[in-house]
Amino acid sequence: MNPFVELNLALILFLPWFLVLGTLYWLFPRQPRHAAHRWFDVAALILSTTAFVLSVHWAHASADPVHGKMWQQILATALGYGVFLAMLTAAFFIRARWLRLGRQT
């Protein structure tokens, strides 16, 4: 397998699911939809994806090769997916609190 594809296999396989999750994150809540809200959403999606890629590369390099190349992929995928979901979940709650505080003022 191509080394670049092997290193980024988790991203390639999860990209459709990340597009679904990212779209849902982007669309809800629909209001208020001001420029700061859009910038926050863009930053959250970029940071979540970047954290995913970095964690996948770290896990792939850190996995014990004694257990085979498949273990590297399994560890990288599991860790990367957890990091992506954690980042997006944190952004969701931070955004919700920020929007709630914005409505109170």
C-alpha positions in Angstrom: 0.0 0.0 0.0 1.1 3.5 -0.7 2.7 4.9 2.5 0.7 8.2 2.2 -2.5 6.4 1.8 -1.6 4.0 4.7 -0.9 6.9 7.0 -4.1 8.7 6.1 -6.4 5.7 5.7 -8.5 6.6 8.7 -9.2 10.1 7.3 -10.0 8.7 3.9 -12.5 6.2 5.4 -14.0 8.6 7.9 -14.3 11.6 5.6 -17.9 10.9 4.6 -19.0 10.5 8.2 -17.1 13.7 9.2 -18.9 15.6 6.5 -22.2 14.4 7.9 -21.3 15.4 11.5 -19.8 18.7 10.3 -22.9 19.5 8.3 -25.1 18.8 11.3 -22.9 20.9 13.5 -23.0 23.7 11.0 -26.7 23.7 10.5 -27.9 23.6 14.1 -28.9 25.9 15.6 -30.1 27.9 12.6 -30.5 31.2 14.5 -28.8 33.5 15.3 -26.5 33.2 12.4 -24.1 36.2 12.5 -20.6 36.4 11.2 -19.0 35.6 14.5 -21.1 32.5 14.7 -19.9 31.4 11.3 -16.3 32.1 12.1 -16.5 30.1 15.3 -18.0 27.2 13.4 -15.3 27.3 10.7 -12.6 27.4 13.4 -14.2 24.5 15.3 -14.4 22.3 12.2 -10.9 23.1 11.2 -9.5 22.5 14.7 -11.4 19.2 15.0 -10.1 17.9 11.7 -6.6 19.1 12.5 -6.7 17.4 15.9 -7.9 14.2 14.2 -5.1 14.2 11.7 -2.4 14.9 14.3 -3.8 12.2 16.7 -4.0 9.7 13.9 -0.4 10.3 12.8 0.8 10.2 16.4 -1.1 6.9 17.1 0.2 5.4 13.9 3.8 6.2 14.9 3.3 5.1 18.5 1.5 1.8 17.9 3.7 -1.2 18.6 4.5 -2.8 15.3 5.0 -6.2 16.9 1.2 -6.7 16.7 1.2 -6.0 13.0 0.3 -3.1 10.7 -3.4 -3.7 11.3 -3.0 -2.7 14.9 -1.5 0.6 13.8 -4.6 1.3 11.8 -7.0 0.2 14.5 -5.4 2.3 17.2 -5.0 5.4 14.9 -8.7 5.2 13.8 -10.1 4.7 17.3 -8.0 7.5 18.9 -8.6 9.9 16.0 -12.3 9.4 16.0 -12.5 10.0 19.7 -10.4 13.1 19.4 -12.6 14.5 16.6 -15.8 13.8 18.5 -14.4 15.3 21.7 -13.3 18.5 19.9 -16.6 18.9 18.1 -18.6 18.1 21.3 -16.6 20.7 23.2 -17.2 23.3 20.5 -20.9 22.5 20.5 -21.3 23.2 24.2 -19.0 26.2 24.1 -21.0 27.7 21.2 -24.3 26.9 23.0 -23.2 28.7 26.1 -21.8 31.6 24.1 -25.1 32.0 22.2 -27.1 31.8 25.4 -25.0 34.5 27.0 -25.4 36.6 23.8 -29.2 36.4 24.1 -29.2 37.6 27.7 -27.3 40.8 27.0 
